[in-house]
Amino acid sequence: MSLRITTLDNGIRIVSDPMEGLETTALGVWVDVGARFETAQLNGVSHFLEHMAFKGTQRRSALAIAEEIEAVGGHLNAYTSRENTAYVARVLKEHVPLAVDILGDILRNSTIPDDEVERERQVIIQEIGQTLDAPDDLVFDLFQEGAYPDQPLGRSILGTSEGVGQMTRDSIAGYMDEKYGADRMVVVASGRVDHDHFVALCEDAFGGLARRGPLQAAPARYEGGDLRRERDLEQAHLVIGFNGVAYEDDDYYAAQVLATVLGGGMSSRLFQEVREKRGLAYSVYAFTASYVDGGLFGVYAGCGESDAGDTASVVCDEIIKIGDGAGEAETDRARAQLKAGLLMSLESPAARCEQIARQMLIFGRPIPGSEIIERIDAVAVDSLGPVARRLIGGGDATFVALGPVAGIESCESIRGRFC
């Protein structure tokens, strides 16, 4: 069996991904709308709306939604990212019609009642507070803000307590009506699924959704900067990063291989130098984050107060060294890690479902695993040095430190290392 795609008259795309031998189905609706499409006044509304979708429709109360899906042993969930929002379910194969009906109901018929808005507002404010109490999460929000200041891409997905506190039922409903168009949605099912039956279910559930036309976000403008927050914590949390690559950039896969060589596992340069040889940090790794028109490349480290200065210095040294390129053996290891991670994820219907949906939203088509593996294998060893120099050159580093950070060198000094 193979993957199939159908587009309904209203523009919604439906994808089925049958997997042999399964008795369950992972499915969901991905909307090509996320936090970067918000105004400053409505920062956090995408996430607020995601919460409110489960709080009642014209046909079901919030309790009925929970009871119906759990009565058949299924699960509902949702999440918001900077570029899209997902509403997902996992059910036994015979309960796919129920899951599709509920997902269609919450996206077409949500009432967003005032009393539920007030209750969920407090829940979200608690969620924001939880993030503020989790420094290893908060440091990445600060990093995003430092890299993309004064623009939607740099704001928190959750919003602020003040902003969420002022959000009204009408602003949430208006945002949904304006942004949630059928032509901005993809419905995907992986696992035990019959395409024609799935399309018929989706036509009933989503066929009434209107088109909304193309949606344009404010362009990503990487600027970089220095954000330090002194807090009474046991650890200092550090992120050093740079302007990265977009999804369709020619260096996308090379940047992933590069990040893996630098800090993608126990054999990586950062793990060996920072943790194994020097014992400076328990957690240290490199990462990439891509968007449709930009991206980030960076390193995170969590260390004790007395080691913060040395950790920042050693991390900078290792980032600079990667500009000289990588060896054959470590590049082979990085390729193997990326390919194994991909193939392992393809054994999970939920992971496959999400991957296909994201590819449909970004590229307009699913990308076969074999094609991704070919692209990873095509990353030449001698290309990594030039890609690294492209990423880290120019002195536009973003440095973020949270916790006991007084002993760390200035951002000007850090940036000067990379010029």
N, C-alpha and C positions, 0 to 999 in steps of 0.2 A: 504494500500500500504506500501511496505517496501523498505528499502535501498538495492541497488544492485550495484555490482562491476564487471567491465570487464577490462581485461588487453589486450591491443593490442599487436601485434607481436613485435613491437619495444620497448615494456616495459612500455609505458605510461599507467597509471591507471586511469580509468574513473568511477566516482561514482555518482549515482543519488539518491536523497533524496526527494521523493514526499511528498508534504504537501497539505492536503485536503483544499479546499475552497479558494485557492489563485489564483489570476490572473497574478501574476508576478513570475519571476525566478531570483534568485541570483546565479551567476556562476563565476568561475574563474579558473586560472591555478596557481598552487603553485609549485615553483621550489626549490628543496632542496639545495639551494646555497644562502649564505648570506655573511655578512661582515666578519665573522670569517674565510672564505676561501681565503681572500685576502692576498697578500704580503704587506709589509710595503710600498713599492713603489707604489702599486696600491690601497692603502687604500681609500675607497670611490667609487671604480669602480662599485660595485654592485648597489649602489644607482644611480650613473651616468647612468648606463645602463638602469635601470628602467625608468628614465626620457626619454632616447633616444628612447625607444621602441615605443613611441607615435609620433615620429618626422618624420615619413614617411617610406613607404615600396615600394617594386617594383610595387605595384598596387595602392597605395593610398598615397596622400600627407598628411602632418600633419593636414592640414585644412580639408581634406576629411574624415579622421578618426573621427575628432570631429563632423563634420556636419552629417555624416551618423548615428552615434549613437544618437545624439541629435535630429535628424529629426523624430525619433520614440519615443522620450521622455525617452531614456535610459541614463545610466551613466557609464562611464569608470573610473577606478582608479587603483592605484598600490601602493605598499609600500615594503620597504626593512627592514628586521630584521637581527639579528646577524646570524641566521641559515637558513633563507629562504627568498624568494622574491615572491610576489603575484601580479597577474594581474587579476583584478576583474571587473565584469559588473553586472548591474541590469536592467532588461528589462521586458516589458510585455511578456506574454507567447508566443505570435505569433512572437516575434522578437528574440527568442533564436537562430535560424539559423544565423541571422546577427551577433549577439554577438559572437558566436563561430567562425564565419568566420573572424571577426576582430581580435580576440585574437590569432587565428592561424596565421593570416597574420603578426601581429607584432612580433610573436615569431619565425617565419620561414623566413620572407622576409624583416626584417628591413634593411634599407640601411645605417643608421647612417651617414648622409651626413655631410661633414666638416663644412658647414656654420651653420647647426643646432647645431653641437657640440660646436661651438664658442658661439652661443647665449645662449644655455642651460648652458654652463659653468658659465656664469655670473649670471644666475638664481640660480644655486646651491650655488655659492659663497654668494649670498644674503640670501639664506636659512641658510647657516652656520652662517652668521652674525646675523640673527634673533635668532638663538639658543644661540649665545653668549650674546644677549641682554635679554634672558629669563633665569634668574638664577635658577628658580625651575626646568628647564630642564637641564641646564648646570651642575648643581651639580650632576646629575645622570651620566652624561658622565665622570665627574671627579671621581665619585665613582667606575665606571667600570674600569677606568684606575688605580685607587689605588688598587683595588682587583686583577686585572690581568695585572700587569705592563709588558711592553715590549713583548706583544704577541697579536695576532689578536683579541682575545676576549676582550681585554681591550681598543681597539681603537674605535674612533667614527664611527658610521655607515655612517655619511655624509662625513667623511674625513676632511682634512684641506684645507683652501683656497689655500695654496701653492701647495699641492699635486693635488688638482682638477685643479689648473691653469696650471699644466704641463701635464695633461693627454691628450693623443692623440686619434684620431679617431681609429687608428689601435690597440691601446691597449684595447680600449673598445670593438671593434668588435672581437678581438682575445680572450678576456675573455669570451664573449658570446659563441663563437664557441667551446672553450675548456670546459666550465662548463655546458652549457645548453643542457644536454642529455635527450632524451625521458624517459629513465629509472630513471631519477631524477625528474620526473614531475608527478603531480596528477591533474586531471581535475575534478571538483566537481560542481554539480548543485543542489540547494535546492529550493523547491517551486513547481510551476506547471511545471513538467517535465516528459516526457515519456522516459524510459531508452533506449529502442531499438533505438528510433529516435535520442536521444542524442548521443549514441555510434556511429551511422552512421555519424552524423555531425562531431564528433570528429575524426573519422577515416579519413574523407576527409581533415580536418583542420590540424591534427597533425600526421597523419600516415607517412608522409615523414621525420619526425625528426629522426635523428640517435641516437643510443645508445652511451653513453660515459663511461659506467662502473662505479664501486664504486668510491666515492670521499671521501677522508679522510682529515679532518681539523686537525690543530695542537691541541693537547690535552689541555684541560683547566687546568691551574696551578694556583690555588688560592694562593696568597702570602699575601695580605693585606698590609696596609700602611697608611700613614698620608699625606693628601693633603689639604693645606689651601691656599685660594686665597683671599687676602684682596682687597675688592672693595667698592667703594662709593655707597652703597645701603641702602635702608630704613630697610631691613631685613637681618638677618643672616640666611643662609640656611644650615642645618646640615643633614648629613647622617651618621649613625653608623651601620655597617653591618659586616657579618661573612660569612664564607664558608657555602653554603647551600646544597641542594640535587638535584640530577638529576631527570629527569622525571620518570625513572624506579626504583628509590630508594624505598626501603620498607617504608621509613618515609615520602614519598612525601605528602600524604594526612594529616598525622599528622602535618607536617610543615605548611600546609595551615590552619588547625584548630588553631594551635598555634599562627600564625600571626594574625588571626582574633580575638582571645582572647586578644592578646596584643594590637593591634591597628587597628581593622577592622571595627569600627563603633562608634556611639555615646556612646554606653554602654561599650566600650572597656576600658581596664585599662589605656592606654596612654591618650585617650581622656578625661577620667574622671579626671585623676591626673594632667595632664599638662595643659589642657584647662579649664575644669570646676572648679576644686578646686583652681588652682594657677593662672589661666589667663596668662600663659606664652607664649602661641602660638595659632594662629588662626588655623593653619593646622598642624596636627601630625598624622602619621599613620605608621603601619608596613606593610611589603611587602615580598613576595618571588618571585624569578625569577629562572627558571630552564632551563637547557640545556641538551643535550643528555649525557653529561659526567660531569656535575657539576651544580652548582647553587649558589644563593646568598640569604641571609636572613638578613633583616635590618629594620631600622626605619628612617623616614624622619621627620624633624620638621622645620618650618619657624617661626622666632621670631624676636623681636626687639633687637637692639644692647645691651641694658642694661640687657636684659634677657637671652642672649646667654649662658653665663656660667651656670646659674641656669638650663636652659632648658637641656643642655647637661648632667648635673649631674643627673637631675631627670629622664631623658630618660635612662641613664645607670642604675640607681637604679631599674627602672621598668623592664628592660631587665634581670637584675640579679634575681629579685623576681620570674620571670616566670620560672626560673630554679627549683623552689620548686614545680612546677606543677600548675594545675588549678582546680577550683571547678566544681562540677557537673552542676550547673546552667549556669555558663558562658560558659562551654564547649557545653552545649545544645544550647545556643544562637548562638555560633559560627557555629555549625553544621547546624542550621536552616538557617543562613545567606548564607552559601556556597551552600546549596541545593536550596534555593529560587533563588539565583543568577543564578545557572545552569538552573533551570526550566524556569525562565523568558527568558534566552537567547535562549532557544529552541523554543520559539515562534517567533523568528526572522529568516527568511531564510538566511540573510547575515551572522548572527552569527553562524547558524548551518553549513553553507557552510564552513566557516573558521575553525570551530572546527573539522569538519570531515577531512578536508585537513591536518590540523596539526597532527591529530591522525594517519592518513595514513602515513605521513612522519616519525613520531617518532616511532610508534608501528607497522606499517604495517597493521593496521586494524582500523575500526571505533569502538569506545568504546561506547556502549549504555549508555544513561543517567541513566538507572536503575542500571547499574554496578558501575557507579561513585558514585551514592547515597549510594549504599551498602558499598563502600569503605570509604566514609565519615562517615557513621554510625558506621563502624567497628573501628574507632579511639577511643581507650579506654581512659578514663579520666586519669588513672594512667600511661599511656604511654607518656603524654605530658611533664612531668618533665624530664625523661631521654632524650627525643628528644631535649628539650631545652638545656640541659646540653651538649649534643653532639654538638649542633650548636654554643653555645656561649663560651664553655670551650676552654682552650688552649692559651688564650691571643693573638689570631691572628686577632683581630678586625681591620676593615678598618674604618678610621675616615676621613670625608671630610667636610670642612667648607668653605662657600663662602659668602663674604660680610664683614661687620664689625665684625671680629672674634678674635680680639686681646685678649679679656678677657677670652678665653676658655682654660681650663687646657690642659696640654700636652698630646700627644698621648700615651706616656709611662704611664702616670697616668691613662688614660682611659683604656688602655689595661690591666694594673695591676688590675683593678677592676674585670676582668673576669677570672683571673687565679685561 
